[in-house]
Amino acid sequence: MASYNMTAQTKPPAIVAIGAGRMGRGIAVAYAVRGQSVVIVDFKPRSAEQFQALQNDIDQELNTTLQQLADLGMFSADQAAQHRARISVVSLDQAAQALAGARIIYEGVPETLDAKRDALGRICQAAPADAIIASTTSTMLASDLAAMVTHPERFMNAHWLNPAYIIPLVEISAHDATSAEALDALKNSLKAIGKVPVQCGCSPGFIVPRLQTLIMNEAARMVEEGVATAEEIDLATRYGLGFRFASIGVLEFIDYGGNDILYHASRYLADNLDPTRYTAPDIVQRYMHEGKIGLRSASGFLSYEGVDLNAYRRDVLARTLGMLRHFGLDQSIPSTTVKETGNEN
């Protein structure tokens, strides 16, 4: 197990993950495979024997994960050990030393206010005043947590999606006092390791959880209502819904087909299923009445003024075809259906 030897290093790693659970380990791998050192800080008080057991568990998981990623071609097999060597784990009694040189700190303790208050308070006592602190919470508002942080201008939420070392997206939610400099620094750090940071407002649920919660509940509801089996719904999700939205954004898709289609589909589903679930929001109805229906009007949720529409449509087609190839479904279309005998009758 590669533990973090404070005396053997002249400078602690600049990236620190607080919490030795799934998220802390995932973030560590995400940075390590991109060549950056990370220290995972176990923020729970444990005996020496308990911490050794934790270290063994982390070591086994990281080795297995890195080996699997190598087997799947993310990097060569001989690089797995190099990546593993960049990840260190320290116990609570070494937390202050590890935090002393931190540049970016990801807080990933359990989702309770007491746990967050305790962790953020101790982080602020040990870390430099200009170190960026980002909570990985998936439920709490940045504005609520910022009150627990000294120099709150350096604080924000950074919601990673599991597995953190694979999913590109990281949702960043700032609060009113978050500085532009801190936001830029965190975004640049994420971009440097191949992530796609997306900033959203300080509201419950971020972006992806709000969307996927609706989808998952509706999928469960369809099973309950006998609309289709779980297997059929999952096939429809992978080869229709997920396939489509892996190549085109949701709002881009509305514009591409036309906001009028969404408007009328929503009315039909609201009338025939449930108005509380399917009535279109005011913005859809307003855009419909204003004639902002997307590509056909050069204006919708996005603007298409001056856009070469033929080139744009070709780009969307190329993105979608790329997904078809990914699924191995791009079988060559026969150039003719005429029989070899030449008889066309």
C-alpha positions in Angstrom: 0.0 0.0 0.0 1.4 3.4 -1.0 0.8 5.5 2.1 1.6 9.2 2.2 5.0 9.8 3.8 5.0 13.4 4.9 8.8 13.4 5.7 9.7 11.9 2.3 8.1 14.6 0.2 9.1 18.2 0.0 5.7 19.4 -1.2 2.3 17.8 -0.6 0.1 17.1 -3.6 -1.9 20.1 -4.7 -5.1 18.1 -5.1 -6.7 16.7 -1.9 -9.8 14.6 -1.6 -11.4 14.6 1.8 -13.2 11.4 2.5 -12.0 7.9 1.7 -15.3 6.7 0.2 -16.3 6.0 -3.4 -16.2 9.6 -4.5 -12.8 10.4 -3.0 -11.3 7.3 -4.6 -12.9 8.1 -8.0 -11.6 11.7 -8.0 -8.1 10.5 -7.1 -8.1 8.1 -10.0 -9.4 10.8 -12.4 -6.4 13.0 -11.6 -3.9 10.2 -11.3 -4.5 8.8 -14.8 -3.8 12.3 -16.1 -0.5 12.5 -14.4 -1.4 14.5 -11.2 -0.7 13.4 -7.7 -3.6 13.3 -5.2 -3.9 12.6 -1.5 -7.0 11.0 -0.1 -7.6 12.1 3.5 -9.6 9.7 5.7 -11.6 12.2 7.9 -12.9 9.5 10.3 -11.1 8.8 13.6 -9.9 5.2 13.5 -7.5 3.0 15.4 -4.3 2.0 13.7 -5.7 -1.4 12.9 -8.9 0.1 11.5 -6.9 2.5 9.3 -4.7 -0.4 8.1 -7.8 -2.3 7.1 -9.1 0.8 5.2 -5.8 1.2 3.4 -5.9 -2.4 2.3 -9.4 -2.0 1.0 -8.5 1.1 -0.9 -5.4 -0.5 -2.3 -7.3 -3.5 -3.5 -10.0 -1.4 -5.1 -7.6 1.0 -6.8 -5.4 -1.8 -8.2 -8.5 -3.6 -9.5 -9.9 -0.4 -11.1 -6.7 0.6 -12.8 -6.1 -2.9 -14.1 -9.6 -3.0 -15.5 -9.1 0.3 -17.2 -5.8 -0.9 -18.7 -7.5 -4.1 -19.9 -10.1 -1.9 -21.6 -7.5 0.1 -23.4 -7.6 3.4 -21.4 -3.8 3.2 -21.0 -1.2 0.5 -21.2 -0.8 -2.2 -18.6 2.6 -1.0 -17.5 1.2 2.5 -16.7 -1.3 1.2 -14.1 1.4 1.0 -11.4 2.6 4.5 -12.3 -0.9 5.9 -11.9 -1.4 4.0 -8.6 1.8 5.5 -7.2 0.4 9.0 -7.6 -2.4 8.3 -5.1 -1.7 8.5 -1.4 -3.9 7.9 1.6 -3.5 9.5 5.0 -5.2 9.1 8.3 -6.9 11.9 10.2 -3.9 12.7 12.3 -2.0 13.6 9.1 -4.8 15.6 7.6 -3.4 19.0 8.6 -0.1 18.3 7.0 -1.7 17.1 3.8 -4.0 20.1 3.6 -1.2 22.6 4.3 -0.1 22.6 0.7 -3.5 22.0 -1.0 -4.5 24.1 -4.0 -7.9 22.4 -4.7 -9.8 20.4 -2.0 -12.7 18.2 -2.8 -14.9 17.6 0.2 -16.7 14.2 0.0 -17.9 13.3 3.5 -21.4 11.9 4.1 -24.5 14.0 3.1 -25.5 15.4 6.5 -25.2 19.0 7.6 -23.3 18.0 10.7 -20.7 16.0 8.7 -20.3 18.9 6.3 -20.0 21.5 9.0 -17.4 19.5 10.8 -15.4 18.7 7.7 -15.5 22.2 6.2 -14.5 23.7 9.6 -11.5 21.5 10.0 -10.5 22.0 6.3 -10.5 25.8 6.8 -8.4 25.6 9.9 -5.6 23.6 8.1 -5.7 24.7 4.5 -4.3 27.9 3.0 -6.7 30.8 2.9 -6.6 30.8 -0.9 -7.1 27.1 -1.4 -10.3 26.3 -3.4 -12.8 24.2 -1.6 -15.4 22.3 -3.6 -18.1 20.1 -2.0 -19.1 17.1 -4.0 -22.6 17.1 -2.5 -25.4 16.0 -4.7 -28.2 17.5 -2.6 -27.1 20.6 -0.6 -27.0 24.1 -1.9 -23.6 25.9 -2.2 -25.2 28.9 -0.6 -26.0 26.9 2.5 -22.6 25.3 2.8 -20.7 28.5 2.1 -21.7 29.8 5.5 -19.5 27.0 7.0 -16.4 28.2 5.2 -13.9 31.0 5.9 -13.2 33.1 2.8 -16.4 31.8 1.2 -15.4 33.4 -2.1 -13.2 30.3 -2.8 -16.1 27.9 -2.2 -18.5 26.1 -4.6 -20.0 22.7 -5.3 -18.5 20.3 -7.8 -20.9 17.5 -8.5 -19.1 14.5 -10.1 -21.0 11.7 -11.7 -19.9 8.1 -10.9 -17.7 6.6 -11.9 -15.7 9.9 -11.5 -12.8 8.7 -13.6 -15.0 7.9 -16.6 -17.9 10.3 -16.8 -16.6 13.6 -18.4 -19.2 15.9 -16.8 -18.7 17.8 -13.6 -21.5 20.1 -12.6 -20.3 23.3 -10.8 -22.7 25.2 -8.7 -21.4 28.5 -7.2 -23.1 30.9 -4.7 -23.4 34.6 -5.0 -20.0 35.3 -3.3 -17.9 32.8 -5.3 -15.2 34.6 -7.1 -14.7 34.4 -10.8 -11.0 33.6 -10.2 -11.9 30.6 -8.1 -14.4 29.4 -10.7 -11.9 29.7 -13.5 -9.2 27.9 -11.5 -11.5 24.9 -10.8 -12.7 24.7 -14.3 -9.2 24.8 -15.7 -8.1 22.1 -13.3 -11.0 19.9 -14.5 -10.4 20.6 -18.1 -6.7 19.7 -17.7 -7.8 16.1 -16.8 -10.3 15.8 -19.6 -13.4 16.8 -17.8 -16.3 18.9 -19.1 -17.2 21.4 -16.4 -20.8 22.8 -16.7 -21.9 25.7 -14.5 -25.4 25.8 -13.1 -27.3 28.0 -10.8 -27.6 27.5 -7.0 -30.7 25.4 -7.0 -31.5 21.9 -5.7 -30.6 19.0 -7.9 -28.1 20.5 -10.3 -28.8 19.6 -14.0 -28.4 15.9 -14.5 -30.1 14.7 -11.2 -33.2 16.8 -12.0 -33.4 15.3 -15.5 -32.6 11.7 -14.6 -34.9 11.7 -11.5 -37.9 12.4 -13.8 -36.8 9.8 -16.3 -36.1 7.1 -13.7 -39.4 7.7 -11.9 -41.3 7.6 -15.2 -39.6 4.4 -16.2 -40.5 2.8 -12.9 -44.1 4.1 -13.4 -44.3 2.4 -16.8 -43.3 -0.9 -15.3 -46.0 -0.4 -12.6 -48.6 0.4 -15.2 -47.7 -2.5 -17.4 -46.7 -0.3 -20.4 -43.7 -2.5 -21.1 -41.3 -4.8 -19.3 -38.2 -3.6 -17.6 -36.1 -5.2 -20.3 -38.0 -3.5 -23.1 -37.8 -0.1 -21.4 -34.0 -0.5 -20.9 -33.6 -1.4 -24.6 -35.6 1.7 -25.5 -33.5 3.8 -23.2 -30.1 2.5 -24.6 -31.0 2.4 -28.3 -33.4 5.4 -28.4 -33.3 7.9 -25.6 -29.7 7.5 -24.5 -28.5 7.0 -28.1 -30.1 10.2 -29.2 -29.0 12.4 -26.3 -25.5 11.2 -26.5 -25.2 13.0 -29.8 -27.5 16.0 -29.4 -28.4 18.1 -26.4 -31.9 18.0 -25.0 -32.7 21.7 -25.8 -30.8 21.4 -29.1 -33.1 18.5 -29.9 -36.2 20.5 -29.2 -35.0 23.2 -31.6 -33.9 20.6 -34.2 -37.4 19.0 -34.4 -39.3 22.1 -33.5 -40.7 23.5 -30.3 -44.2 23.1 -31.8 -43.7 19.3 -31.7 -43.0 19.4 -28.0 -45.9 21.8 -27.5 -48.5 19.5 -29.2 -47.0 16.3 -27.7 -47.2 17.8 -24.2 -50.8 18.8 -24.7 -51.8 15.3 -25.9 -50.0 13.5 -23.0 -51.3 16.0 -20.5 -54.9 15.3 -21.7 -54.5 11.5 -21.9 -52.1 10.6 -19.1 -51.5 13.2 -16.3 -51.5 17.0 -16.6 -49.3 17.4 -13.5 -46.5 15.4 -15.3 -46.9 16.4 -18.9 -48.2 20.0 -19.1 -45.5 22.0 -20.9 -43.8 24.8 -18.9 -44.6 28.4 -19.6 -41.4 28.9 -21.6 -42.5 26.2 -24.2 -45.9 27.8 -24.6 -44.5 31.3 -24.8 -42.0 30.3 -27.4 -44.8 28.7 -29.4 -46.9 31.8 -29.4 -43.9 34.0 -30.3 -43.0 31.8 -33.2 -39.6 30.7 -31.7 -39.8 27.1 -32.8 -36.1 26.4 -33.4 -34.2 25.8 -36.7 -37.2 26.7 -38.9 -37.4 30.1 -37.3 -33.7 30.5 -36.7 -34.5 31.0 -33.0 -35.5 28.8 -30.2 -33.8 27.8 -27.0 -30.6 28.5 -29.0 -30.0 31.1 -31.7 -29.3 30.0 -35.3 -28.9 33.5 -36.8 -26.1 33.3 -39.5 -25.7 29.5 -39.1 -25.2 27.4 -42.2 -28.1 25.1 -41.6 -27.0 22.5 -44.1 -23.6 22.2 -42.5 -25.2 22.1 -39.0 -27.6 19.3 -40.0 -24.7 17.4 -41.5 -22.8 17.8 -38.2 -25.8 16.4 -36.2 -26.0 13.5 -38.7 -22.3 12.8 -38.2 -22.6 12.8 -34.4 -25.5 10.4 -34.6 -23.8 8.1 -37.1 -20.8 8.1 -34.7 -23.1 6.7 -32.0 -24.4 4.1 -34.5 -20.9 3.0 -35.2 -20.1 2.8 -31.4 -23.0 0.4 -31.0 -21.8 -1.7 -34.0 -25.1 -1.1 -35.8 -23.7 0.7 -38.9 -24.2 -2.2 -41.3 -23.5 -1.3 -44.9 -26.7 -0.6 -46.8 -26.8 -2.6 -50.1 -26.3 -0.4 -53.1 -29.1 -2.1 -55.0 -32.0 -4.5 -54.2 -32.1 -5.8 -57.8 -31.4 -9.6 -58.0 -28.2 -10.7 -59.7 -30.2 -12.1 -62.6 -31.2 -8.6 -63.6 -34.8 -9.4 -63.4 -36.5 -6.4 -61.8 -40.0 -7.7 -62.0 
